[in-house]
Amino acid sequence: MLPMELMPDESEEMGILDEQESRFFTCHVCGDNWLSVRNTEAGDCKITFVHQMGLQPLLKRVAHMTTPILLKEDTVEHWDYFLGEKEVDEDKWRDHLESRREILKSICSN
């Protein structure tokens, strides 16, 4: 997994505001890509992870943080999980993520 900073023009194309920090990650094992966007407003910090690559449904999860400093299990108040725009439980979301990565891994190996 390699994080890459998004260039300013890429951030604008994706609709990311200047006060947000964004990074793009790629897994070199399965080929999965995801975007993380950290948004801090009035003491509230959220980090949204959106899995890319055009596979449906869109996988997204949001970390609600107690501190904007570091993403660790003890700094996350709770996670919200989404398939498309529908909120789902963690197990269902993780099942979709695993299935997605199996498909991507098979594409990468062929």
Number of C-alpha atoms within 10 A of each C-alpha: 13 10 15 12 12 15 10 11 10 11 17 12 8 9 9 17 13 11 10 14 16 22 17 19 19 17 14 12 12 18 19 21 19 19 18 20 19 18 18 16 10 5 9 12 17 19 22 20 21 17 23 17 11 7 11 12 14 17 22 23 20 19 20 19 23 17 17 18 9 11 14 9 10 11 15 19 11 12 15 15 22 19 18 12 11 11 13 14 12 14 10 12 19 13 11 17 18 11 12 18 18 15 15 18 17 11 11 13 9 5
